[in-house]
């Protein structure tokens, strides 16, 4: 699925970096510990939300860079993510008319989560972030208290780790995520 998206890209340096970043985001979002140990629902929604969470963290880091190259890379990453979502919906059998509606809902969900996670990370304590994670990442399931706390701490620490990574590295498509919380 991802390889088809790669072929649609024209080969510009930032587009290659976007593919590299997206692969790392998806790999991190698929870490079994998030689903098993920390109670994130192992469902289409839960997996979507883990990708959104990690995409948000990378895009937040790119935005902090303030450069035009970072802004372009962030947009390419967003476009690639939603092209992947479109392809995934088609692969599971959603019809052409349903795909555009669902992708629109997913994009709206993405922007809502970005706003909620931004507020949560900007808050002084984890209460706002925990509420955002409960509402979005855990959805209709009841998050285990330890899992929720671990994911909130993971988000804060990963945000700090990404902030310490050099712009050149991230613009080249390399991020260094923390391992999932133990």
C-alpha positions in Angstrom: 0.0 0.0 0.0 2.7 2.5 1.0 4.8 1.5 -2.0 2.0 2.6 -4.4 2.0 6.0 -2.7 5.8 6.2 -3.1 5.5 5.7 -6.8 3.0 8.6 -7.0 5.5 11.0 -5.6 7.8 12.8 -8.1 11.1 12.2 -6.3 11.8 15.7 -4.9 14.0 15.6 -1.8 11.2 16.7 0.6 8.8 14.2 -0.9 11.3 11.5 -0.2 11.7 12.9 3.3 7.9 12.8 3.7 7.8 9.1 2.8 10.6 8.3 5.2 8.9 10.2 8.0 5.5 8.6 7.3 7.0 5.1 7.3 8.6 5.9 10.7 5.3 7.3 12.0 3.4 4.2 10.9 6.0 1.8 12.3 5.9 3.6 15.7 2.1 3.7 15.7 2.0 0.0 15.2 4.1 -0.9 18.2 2.2 -3.7 20.0 2.9 -2.2 23.5 0.5 0.7 22.8 -2.4 -1.7 22.2 -1.5 -4.5 24.7 0.2 -2.9 27.6 -1.5 0.6 27.4 -5.0 -0.3 26.3 -5.3 1.6 23.1 -8.1 -0.1 21.2 -6.6 -2.5 18.5 -9.1 -1.4 15.9 -9.2 0.7 12.8 -10.0 3.8 14.9 -7.3 3.0 17.5 -4.7 2.5 14.8 -5.8 5.7 13.0 -5.5 7.6 16.2 -2.0 6.3 17.0 -0.9 7.4 13.5 -2.5 10.8 14.1 -0.8 11.1 17.5 2.6 10.5 16.0 2.0 12.6 12.9 0.9 15.4 15.2 4.2 15.2 17.2 6.3 15.3 14.0 4.3 18.1 12.4 4.5 20.1 15.7 8.2 19.7 15.6 8.3 20.8 11.9 6.2 23.8 12.7 8.5 24.8 15.5 11.4 24.9 13.0 9.7 27.9 11.3 11.4 27.3 8.0 9.7 27.2 4.6 11.3 23.8 4.0 9.8 22.5 7.3 6.4 23.9 6.4 6.5 22.3 2.9 7.6 18.9 4.4 4.7 19.1 7.0 2.2 19.7 4.2 3.6 16.8 2.2 3.5 14.5 5.2 -0.2 15.5 5.8 -1.0 14.9 2.1 0.8 11.5 2.1 -1.0 10.5 5.3 -4.4 11.2 3.8 -3.6 9.6 0.5 -2.7 6.5 2.5 -6.0 6.7 4.4 -7.8 7.0 1.1 -6.0 3.9 -0.3 -6.6 2.0 2.9 -10.4 2.7 2.8 -10.5 1.5 -0.9 -8.6 -1.7 0.0 -11.1 -2.6 2.7 -13.9 -2.2 0.2 -15.3 1.3 0.8 -16.9 2.5 -2.4 -15.8 5.6 -4.3 -18.6 7.8 -3.0 -18.0 6.7 0.6 -14.2 7.2 0.5 -14.3 11.0 0.0 -16.9 11.4 2.8 -14.9 9.2 5.2 -11.6 10.9 4.4 -13.2 14.3 5.0 -14.4 13.1 8.4 -10.9 11.7 9.1 -9.3 15.1 8.2 -11.8 16.9 10.5 -10.9 14.4 13.3 -7.2 15.0 12.6 -7.6 18.8 13.0 -9.7 18.4 16.2 -7.1 16.1 17.7 -4.3 18.5 16.7 -6.1 21.2 18.6 -6.7 19.0 21.6 -3.2 17.6 21.8 -1.7 21.0 21.3 -3.7 22.4 24.3 -2.8 19.3 26.3 1.0 19.6 25.7 0.8 23.4 26.3 -0.9 22.8 29.7 1.2 22.8 32.8 -0.1 19.4 34.0 -1.4 16.3 32.3 -5.1 16.8 33.1 -5.9 18.5 29.8 -3.7 16.0 27.8 -5.3 13.1 29.6 -8.8 14.3 28.7 -7.8 14.7 25.1 -6.3 11.2 25.0 -9.4 9.7 26.7 -11.7 11.4 24.3 -9.7 10.7 21.1 -7.1 7.9 21.4 -9.3 5.7 23.6 -12.6 6.7 22.1 -15.4 4.7 23.5 -13.3 2.4 25.6 -12.4 3.1 29.2 -8.6 3.7 29.3 -6.7 1.9 32.0 -5.4 4.6 34.3 -1.8 3.4 34.1 -2.0 3.2 30.3 -3.4 6.7 30.0 -0.7 8.1 32.3 2.0 6.3 30.4 0.8 7.5 27.0 0.5 11.1 28.3 4.1 10.9 29.7 5.3 9.3 26.4 3.8 12.2 24.4 5.5 14.8 26.5 8.8 13.1 26.5 8.6 12.3 22.8 7.7 16.0 22.1 10.8 17.0 24.1 13.0 14.4 22.3 11.8 15.6 18.9 12.5 19.2 19.9 16.2 18.3 20.5 16.7 16.7 17.1 18.4 18.9 14.5 16.3 20.4 11.8 18.6 18.9 9.1 17.9 15.4 10.4 14.2 15.8 10.4 14.1 17.6 7.1 16.1 14.6 5.7 13.3 12.3 6.9 14.8 11.0 10.1 13.1 11.1 13.5 14.0 9.3 16.7 10.9 8.3 18.6 11.1 7.1 22.1 10.3 3.4 22.6 6.7 2.8 23.8 6.5 3.2 27.6 7.3 0.1 29.6 
